[in-house]
Amino acid sequence: MSWTKTLSGNAVADAILRPGRLYRAEEVAGLAPRTPGLYGWYFDAVPGSVDATDCHRHLGWTLLYCRISPRKPPTNGRPPSRSHVHKRLRTHFGANAAGSTLRLTLGCLLEKEIGTILRRVGTKGRLTFTNPGEQLLDRWMSVHAKVVWAEHPAPWEAEDELLTCGLPLPL
């Protein structure tokens, strides 16, 4: 695949694509850095109708999602995000669909398999699978999802490189 040649020798890409190990949900709290960086999500079960044919595989797990934290600083005078890798991973692993595109996507794809049903709740119409559904998703992710990260002072630069080389990330 052409993206492997493009990313060859890139330390951040290597950390995401060829990590020494992948981490489970319960390990994130104690190990994920409270610094800017990228993170990649690997799965041992591809959810729903996702086509993972050309996706990167490592140690029997399939890479389906990569993101950064914080996002690129705005140029409109607003303050930059104070988020970091640890905070985002905790949100993805244990918050709700309103705070995580990954959870929202997984929950929708897994509706028939695990019984999650997306709802709008509250006066602002926040999206959630409600508490029972979010717990079902937590359990599924605990079994089938692992994550890896790489620290980077300007993660949006490294993310651009991963995305422009054609690395398939269907989630």
N, C-alpha and C positions, 0 to 999 in steps of 0.2 A: 504494500500500500504506500502511496506517495507521502502520506503524512508522517510515516515513520522515518523516512529519510530526511524530511524537513526538520523534524524535531530532534534528530540525532545529535547528541552532545549537549543538549540544553538541560542544565541541572534541574530547573523547575519541572520541565516536562518529564525528566527521568524520575523525579520524586513522585509524580502522579502516575506515570505509566509503568514504572518498574520499582515500586516501593519494596523495602525490606519486609514489610508486613502491612496488613490491613487491620483497621480497628473497628471493634463492635461498639454499639451505643454506650454500654456501661463503662467503656474505657475513655470516652471523650472527655468527661468531666475532669479527670485527673491528668490527662495527657495533652489535649489540644492546646495550642499556644494562644495566648491573649495578645496576638500581634496580627498585622495584615498578612494576607496570603491567599492561596488558592486551595480548593479542596475538590476531591473527586469521589464520586459514589459508585461503588461496585456492588453487584447483585449476583447471587447464585441462582436466582429464579427471575426470569425476565417477565415483568408484569403485563397482563392483558394482551393486547394485540401489537405490542411493540416489536418492530423488526430489528433485531440485534445482529443480523447476519455479518455485517462488516465492522461491528464494534470491537474495540480493543479488549483482549482478555488477559488476565493475569492471575496465576495460581488457581485457575478454575472459576474465577469470578469475572463478570462482564461490566466494563465501565459504561455507564449510561448517562451520567450527569456530572458536569464540572461547573463550579462557580467561584466567585471571589468575595472577599470581605476585607475592607469595606469596598463599596462601589466607587467608581471614579469620582473625584471631587467635582462638584458642580462649578460651572463657570459663570453663574448668574449672581454671585455674591452670597448665596446661602452657605451656611457652615457645612463642612464635610462630615460625612458619617463617622461616628465614633465606634462603629462595630468592629469586630475582629473575628478570626476563624473560630475560636472557642464559642463565642456567642451565637454565631450562625449555625454551627453544628448542633448546639443544644436546642436551638429553635427547630431545626429540621428533625431531630430525633424525638423531641418531646413536647412541642408546642401544639399548634393547631393549623388547619389548612389556611386560615387567614394570614398567618405569618410566614408561610413557606410554600412557594410554588412547587417544590418537590413533593411535599405532603399532599397538596391539592391534586397534583397530577397522579401520584400513586394511588391515592384514595379513589379517584374516579376510575382509573384503569382496573382497580381491584374490587370494584363494587360487587360484582357477581360472585367473585371468589371468597371474599371475607365478610361481605355484608355492610360495607360502608355506604352511607347515603348522604350526599351533600345537601346541606340546608343553608338558608339565609336566616340569620337570627339577629335580634336586637333592632334598635331604631336605625342603626347605620347599615343594616343588612350584611353583617360580617358573615363570611363563608366558613362553615365548619361541618364536620361529620358528627357533631354533638359529642358529648363525653364518651358514650359507649363506642361510637365509631372511631373516635380518635384513639381510644385504647386498643381497638382491634388493629388499627394501623401501626401503633407503637409495637405491638407484639409481632406483627408481620415484619416490620423493619428490624426488630431485634434479632430475628432469625435469619432474614434474607439479605440484609444490607450491611455493608462495611464501608468505611471511609478512610481516606488518606489525605494528607495535607502537605503543603510546602509553604514556608514563610517567604514573603516577598514584600519589600517596602512599597512597591507600586504594582499591586497584583493585576490591575487592568491592563498593563503592558504585556505581562505574561499570558493573560487570558486571550488577548487579541491574537497572539502568536498561535496558541492552541486552536482557536476557532478558525483562523484564516488558512490553516494548513489542511483542512478537510477532515479533521478527526471527527468521526461520527458520534454524536451525543444525542440520542433520540429523546431523552427526557428534558 
